Amino acid sequence: MAAPYSIDPDIARASTLPASFYRDPAEFERSKEQIFARSWQWVGDTDPLKAPGQIQPFTLLEGFLDEPLMLTRDHQDRLHCLSNVCTHRGTVLVPGCSNERVIQCRYHGRRFHLDGRFASMPEFEGAADFPSERDHLPRPPLGLWDKFAFVSLQPAWPLEVVLAEMQARVGWLPLAEFRFDPTRSRDYLVQAHWALYCENYLEGFHLPYVHADLTAALDYGNYRTELFAHSNLQVGVGKKGTRCFDLPASSPDYGQDIAAYYFWIFPNLMFNFYPWGLSINVVKPLAPDRCKVSFLSYVHDLSLMERGAGAALDKVEREDEAVVEAVQRGVASRLYDRGRYSPSREQGVHHFHRLLAASLA
């Protein structure tokens, strides 16, 4: 059993996670069940599931958790998340998106209703105590935030609690009108531990040193981090002339020039709101020294995309990728163990490390 990590709650006294955390394959494996299986993961939007009968299979964190699941809309117009594994002999049921009356296993013909209930099975006459609850498809918890779907295998907290601060801050946005733009979305393979990528995201300390164009749009002196139980927020105040939100009077930031809201949801989700729309970033662990980061663009006003803090996202990501990969090489050093936090600039990283330590305890 690995020793628990200790992160002092006082950031002025605390030291970071030890370098061994980012190198140890056993710790990487332990995080599957203790962190990721218990967290809420964003799995897409409900636009492809508008009509009853539609089925959308997916793999939860492919290459890591590798859990075969599917979203379905049944003929009573209800949305479900189901296991995509037949309860007979374990066959993956649905290979691709489809529209069906029932789900039928192509191996031995077992059938299920679109809410996961067992429907029928040939050649099972005489089987005792059949069917039973075990013959229904398991239903992992499914949660919705507007049209965005989240799934957890064993949620440690209700989704409403996890997303409460994001809803309170940006719930006024017309999220249902945001449209996914595949031409402005892509995956990046990063040669670094997933947590290092998150740490880089969680502080604005590096902005003047790494992101010249982004620093030109943001007021670094007023850049701030707000901490919550299961998430945090970095508020990007725009410099004069930068395109900013037209905030409602109900907003706690009303009267300020807000160019971007950067929300992080523990452990690996980023929701970046700009005047043009939303960039969702999902950090997907692959190995102790490798992760995949998906940038997914939901556009509301295309005319604003090339202006302000939300412009040139590909360039910003590649700048981040270079420094994070340099950190990965650095934490492999025999001469490095732990660092210290800037109390004024690295509150988000300290917060993240404390949540990691608590989850792994």
N, C-alpha and C positions, 0 to 999 in steps of 0.2 A: 504494500500500500504506500503510495507516494506521500511524502510529508506535506502537510498543508502549507500554503503560501501565506505569508504575513505582510500585509500592506498597512502601514500606520494610517489611521484615519486623519491624522494631522498632516496635510500636504507639506507643510513647512519642515517636517521631520522625516517624512516618508522616503523610502527608496523604491525603485521600480521592481517589477518582476525580475527574477534572475534569468540570465541568458539561457540557462538549462531548459527553461520552459519552452523556448522556441526550437530547441534541438532534439528534445526527447521524443522518440516515436511512441513511447508508452503514454506520455501526456497527451499527445495528439489523439491517440485512440480513446483515452479516457474522456476527452472532451465530447466525443460523439454522443454518449448517453447522458453525461452530467450537464452538458451545456446545450447542445444542438437539439437533441431529441425532446428536451423540455422547453424549448423556445418556440415562439411563433415565427414562421417563415412566410414571406410573401410568395405567392404562387401564381400571380397574374391578375387579370381583370375579368369581369363577367361578360364583357361584350361578345365573346365567341359562344356564349351559352344563353342566348336570348330566347330560344324556342324550346318547348318541351320535347324531350327525346334526344337532346344533344349531349354528347359525351366527349370529354377532353382528358385523355390520359397524360400523366406526367410522372417524372421521377423526382422525388424530394431530395434536393442537394445531390445531384448525380455525381458520382465519383467519391462520395463521402458517406452520407447516410444511405443512399441508393435504395430508397423505399418506393416501390411501385404503387402509385395512387391514381385516382381519377376524380374529376369533377363531373357531376351529372345534373341535369335538370329533368325531374320526373314529369309525368303527365298530369300531375296536380300543380305543376309550375313551381315546385320547390327545389332548391339547390342543395346538393349533398356532396360531401367528400367521402369516397369509399376506397377500401383496399382494392388494388387491381390484380389480386391474386386469388385464384379459385380455391374455395374451401374444401375441394375434393382431393386433388393431388398437387396443388401449388402452381398450376400453370398461370402465367400472365394472361389475363383475359382479353383486354382491349389493346390492340397494337397501335391504333391511330384514331384520330378524331372521327366521329361518326354520328349518325342519328338513328336511334333504334327504339323499338317498342320494349324490348327486354335485352338483358346482357346474357349471351350464351357462350359457354366455354367451347372452344373449337377442338378440344382434346377428347372429352367424353360427353358433351352435350348438356352439362348442368346449366340451369337457367336461373337468373336472378332478376328481380324487379329493379327499376332504376333508383330506388331508395336503398338498395342493398339486401332486401329480404329474399331469402331462398324462395324459388318458384317451383322448380321441378327437377327431377333427375331420372333418366332412364335406367332400367336394370337394377333398381334398388329395392324391389319387392322382397320382403322378408327381413330387411335390415332392422334390428331392434332399436327402439328409441330414436327413430329417424323420421323427419328431420328434427334437429335440436337447435338451440341458440348458436351453437358452433358452426352451423351450416349457413348462417347469414354472413354477408361480407362485413368485416369490421369497418367502423365509421370513425375515423380520426376526427377530433374537434375541428370544425370549420368556423371561421369568423370573417365578418365583412366590415370594412370601413368604406362607406359609400360603395363604389363598384369594385374595390380592390379586395382580393381574397387572401386570407391567411390560414395556414394549417399548422397544427402542432400535434406531434405524436403523443406527448404526455405533458400538457402545458403546466408550468409552475405557477402561472398567474393568468387571470382572465384577460382576454385581448382588450376589452374596454379599459382596463386599468393600465395596460401597457401603452395604449394609444391616447390616453386621456389628454395629455398635455398637447399633443399634436392636433387633436380635434379642437381643443380650446383656442389654440393659436391661429390655425389656418383653416378651420372647418368652414369658414365663410366662402372659401374658394369654390367655384362651380366644377367640382371634380368630375361629375358625370359627363361634362362636356369635353374633358381632356381626352385626346385621341392618341393612341399609340402610333408612333412613327418608326417603323422598322428601318428606314433609310438613315435615321439618326441614332440608331441603337447598335451596340456591338459588344463583344466580349473581349477581355484582355487577359492573357495568361501572364501572371506575375510570378517571378521566381523568388518568392518570399512567403513566410508564414502568414496565415490569414490575419492573425492578431496584429502583426506589424503594420499591415495595410490599414486596419482600423485605427491604430494609434496615430498614424500619420494624419488620417482624416480628422481626428478628434482634437486637433490643436491648430490654431492660426499662427502659432509662433514662427513657423517656417515660411509664411507667406512672403515677407520681404526678401528672403534669401533664395526662394525656389520659383515663385510665380510672379514675375514682373508685371505681366498684363493684368492679372487678377488684382494685384496690389494697387494698380493704377485706378481700378474701379471702386475699391473698398477703402473705407476710412479705418486704417489699422488701429489708430488710437482709441476708437470707439467699438472695435470688434470685441464681442463679449460671449461668454459661455454660461448657460443656465443648466443646472443639474436637476434631474428628477429621479424617481426610484428606479425605473427600468429604461431610461432614455436620457438624452440630453439634447440641447439646442445651442447651436452657434448662430448668433445674429450678425449678419453682414450689413453694416450701415454703409450706404453709398456715399461716395464723394460728390461734390457739386457737379451737376451735369450728367450723372449716372442715371440710367433708367431705373426707377424704383416702383414699388407697389403703390397702388391707390388704395390705402387702407381704410376700412370702415371705422366709424366713430367708436364702435364697440371694441376695437382692437386695443390691447394694452400698449401697443407701439404707435398708436395714432399720433400724428404730428411729427413722426420721425421719418427719415429717408431710408427705408429698408430696401436693400437691393437683393437680399437673399436670406432665406431661412434654411439652415442646414440641420435637419433632424437626424439623430442616430438612435436606432432601436436595438437594444441588446439582443444578440451579440454581434450581428453582422449586416444590418440593414441601414441604408442611408436614404432619406427622402429629402431631396434638394429642391426647394420651391423658388422659382424665379418669376418675374413678371410674364415671361412667355409660357410658363407651365411648370412641369415637374420632371426631374431626372431621378429615377430610382436606381440605386446602386446596390447590388447584392454580391457580397463577398463569399465565395464558395471554396471551402478548404479542399485541397486535393492531396497534399503531403505536408510534412513538417516544413518543407522549404518551397512550397508551390501552392498557389491558389488561382482561381479564375474569378474575375470581377466583371459582372454584367452591368453595362450602362443601358438603361431603358428609358427612352424619351417619350413623355406624354405632353403633346403640344396643345396649348389653348390659343395662343396668338402667334402665328408663324412670323409675323412682321417684326417681332421683338427678339428673335432668336440670336441675331448676330450683334446684339448690343448688351453692354453692362456685364454684371458678374456671371451671368449664365451663358456668355459667349465662349467659343473656343474650348469646349469641354474636353475634346480629344487631346488638345495640347496640354491642358492642365493635368489630365490623367497621365500622360506620358512623362511629364515632369515629376509627378508623384511616384510613378513606377520606378524611375531611375534612382530616386533617393531611398525608397523602401528596399529595393534590391541591394543597395549599398549597405543598409542596416543589416539585412540578412547575412551578408558576408561578414559584417562586423561582429554580430553576436556569436559567430562561430569561433571567435578568437579565444585562445586560452588565457588571455590577459584581461578580458572584460567579464564582469559579473553583473553588477547593478549600477544604475545611475540615480540621479535625484531629479525632482520635478521643479519647474518654475512655478511658484505659487500663483503668479498672476496670469500665466499663459497655458499651463498644462493641467488645468482642473479636469478637463474631459478625459485625459489619459489616466490620471489618478483614479477617477471615478470608474473607468473601464476596468482597471486592474483590480480594484476592490470587488467589483461584481464578478470578475473571473475567479478571484481567490475564494469568494463565498460559494460560487457554484461548484468549485472543485474540492471544497472542504469535505 
